[in-house]
Amino acid sequence: MATWNEIKEAVENNGDVKTVTMLELRDATGKDKLGVHVKAEISKTLAGLGLGHIPQELPSYQHEPVRLYK
């Protein structure tokens, strides 16, 4: 399981853009399920790290890809 700092470092080390799965992001929160509140927490945490994400509305399926950027 990656931590938020590891995810941020991975984005920075990959030219400020990286694709991850919702599973990786969910695991970083320490939660078991992706719900509305968990997705909002993920989005807020990423913003706090200076990272944005595409799509703007995070997917609910854990295997969906998400593009992170700085």
Backbone as a ProteinNet text record, in pm:
[ID]
protein_1_A
[PRIMARY]
MATWNEIKEAVENNGDVKTVTMLELRDATGKDKLGVHVKAEISKTLAGLGLGHIPQELPSYQHEPVRLYK
[TERTIARY]
85	0	89	60.9	135.6	77.3	164.6	119.2	95.9	35.3	10.8	142.2	242.9	371.8	436.9	422.5	476.7	405.6	275.6	199.3	245.8	262.2	309	448.3	538.3	673.1	668.7	581.1	569.8	525.4	433.4	387.6	503.4	572.7	683.5	797.6	824.5	932.9	897	770.2	723.6	688.5	756.2	729.9	604.1	565.4	448.3	314.7	312.3	186.4	200	94.9	98.4	-43.8	-63	-192.7	-189.1	-287.3	-301.4	-444	-470	-606.9	-674.9	-805.5	-880.6	-848.4	-811.8	-772.6	-651.6	-552.2	-433.2	-469.6	-556.6	-597.5	-682.1	-771.2	-854.8	-768	-669.4	-582.3	-503.1	-465.7	-391.3	-475.3	-607.5	-694.9	-712.3	-684.1	-704	-847.2	-928.4	-1069.6	-1086.2	-1200.8	-1228.6	-1315.7	-1395.1	-1488.5	-1481.6	-1512.9	-1518.5	-1662.1	-1686.4	-1817	-1800.4	-1909.7	-1909.7	-1813.8	-1817.8	-1734.5	-1586.9	-1557.5	-1418.8	-1362.2	-1440.5	-1394.6	-1370.1	-1455.8	-1436.9	-1310.3	-1285.2	-1164.1	-1038.6	-1043.5	-931.2	-903.3	-1006.6	-992.9	-934.2	-984	-936.9	-790.8	-755	-618	-522.4	-560.8	-476.8	-455.4	-562.6	-551.5	-456.2	-461.6	-373.1	-226.5	-203.6	-67	-23	-112.3	-80.5	-102	-185.1	-211.7	-356.7	-374.3	-507.8	-534	-658.9	-691.5	-792.4	-781.3	-875.3	-922	-1050.9	-1161.5	-1185.2	-1256.2	-1283.2	-1368.6	-1464.7	-1543.2	-1478.9	-1423.9	-1352.8	-1447.4	-1400.9	-1484	-1512.2	-1619.6	-1657.8	-1601.7	-1552.7	-1501.2	-1351.1	-1305.8	-1167.3	-1062	-1098.9	-999.8	-995.4	-1074	-1073.3	-946.7	-887.9	-767.5	-800.8	-708.4	-719	-584	-585.2	-461	-437.2	-323.3	-284.2	-182.1	-188.9	-93.6	-61.4	54.6	97.7	95.5
-118.6	0	124.2	214.2	339.2	442.8	527	639.1	758.9	861.2	981.8	1043.6	1045.1	1101.8	1019.9	887.8	802.5	827.2	848.9	879	1012.4	1112.8	1243.8	1231.9	1159.6	1140	1068.9	969.6	895.4	987.4	1079.2	1176	1267.9	1320.5	1412.8	1344.4	1219.2	1145.3	1098.8	1113.9	1070	1191.1	1301.5	1419.7	1494.7	1485.8	1554.9	1503.9	1380.2	1318.1	1167.1	1102.8	957.6	904.7	787.1	721.1	613.4	616.4	518.3	464.5	362.5	310.8	368.3	363.1	405.2	316.2	191.7	100.5	155.3	204.5	261.4	382.1	466.7	587	549.5	452.9	408.1	349.6	266.7	205.2	310.2	418.6	524.9	590.6	587	644	549.2	419.3	320.3	272.8	305.1	264.7	134.3	68.8	-58.3	-43.8	62.3	79	220.2	230.8	361.5	411.4	508.4	571.9	720.5	791.5	934.6	1008.8	974.6	1045	1009.4	884.7	843.6	911.1	917.6	985.4	1133.3	1197	1338	1355.5	1262	1267.5	1253.4	1161.9	1142.3	1270.9	1329.7	1451.7	1565.1	1579	1684.8	1661.8	1537.8	1504.5	1532.1	1492	1518.2	1667.9	1745.1	1890.6	1947.9	1894.5	1939.7	1909.5	1808.1	1773.4	1848.6	1931.5	2004.8	1923	1818.6	1731.4	1744.2	1746.1	1742.4	1604.7	1581	1450.9	1465.2	1371.9	1360.2	1216	1189.5	1284.5	1363.3	1474.6	1559.5	1486.8	1408.1	1324.9	1187.2	1152.3	1025.3	907.2	802.7	685	607.6	529.8	448.4	307.7	267.4	132.3	131.6	39.6	41.5	17.6	-43.8	-72	34.9	139.9	249.9	332.3	375.4	458.1	605.1	671.3	814.1	875.5	984.3	1053.9	1160.9	1153.6	1254.1	1346.6	1474.5	1570.7	1676.6	1737.4	1844.7	1975.7
0	0	0	-91.4	-101.7	-5.9	44.9	127.5	36.4	90.3	11.4	-35.5	51	11.5	-99.3	-94.2	-200.1	-332.8	-326.2	-447.9	-506	-419.3	-465.8	-527.8	-463.7	-517.5	-652.3	-665.8	-791.6	-904.4	-875.4	-975.7	-1014.3	-914.6	-940.3	-1016.5	-984.8	-1049.6	-1190	-1227.4	-1358.9	-1446	-1426	-1507.7	-1468.8	-1343.9	-1287.5	-1341.2	-1390.4	-1432.6	-1416.6	-1366.2	-1346.9	-1341.9	-1398.3	-1392.9	-1284.9	-1197.3	-1089.7	-1093	-1013.8	-1004.2	-880.4	-881.8	-764.1	-645.4	-670.9	-564.1	-488.9	-562.5	-497.9	-412.3	-466.2	-392.1	-270.9	-289.3	-177.1	-67.2	-105.1	-5.4	71.9	5.7	73.8	183	167.5	270.6	388.7	365.3	470.5	479.8	381.4	380.2	303	323.3	256.5	133.1	125.7	14.8	-40.7	-170	-235.6	-232.9	-151	-146.4	-174.2	-168.8	-196.6	-102.8	23.8	121.9	107	74	54.2	-70	-176.8	-298.4	-271.6	-192.4	-158.2	-74.8	16	98.4	11.4	-85.3	-176.4	-253.4	-309.5	-388.5	-304	-182.2	-92.1	-51.9	-24.9	12.9	-102.5	-223.1	-340.2	-359.3	-345.6	-360.4	-255.3	-134.7	-28	-56.5	-140.3	-179.9	-305.3	-358.6	-480.4	-606.1	-597	-711.1	-757	-888.4	-945.8	-1003.3	-1045.9	-1103.4	-1216.4	-1309.8	-1420.9	-1420.1	-1421.2	-1435.1	-1306.4	-1322.6	-1206.4	-1103.3	-1150.3	-1058.4	-1055.7	-941.5	-930.4	-950.3	-1019.3	-1042.7	-914.3	-917.1	-801.5	-808.2	-925.5	-943.9	-915.7	-831.3	-782.8	-889.6	-1001.2	-1105	-1214.4	-1200	-1297.9	-1282.7	-1394.8	-1387.5	-1359.3	-1294.3	-1265	-1299.5	-1374.8	-1409.6	-1304.8	-1237.3	-1139.5	-1204	-1169.6	-1224.5	-1121.7	-1141.6	-1051.2	-1126.4
[MASK]
++++++++++++++++++++++++++++++++++++++++++++++++++++++++++++++++++++++

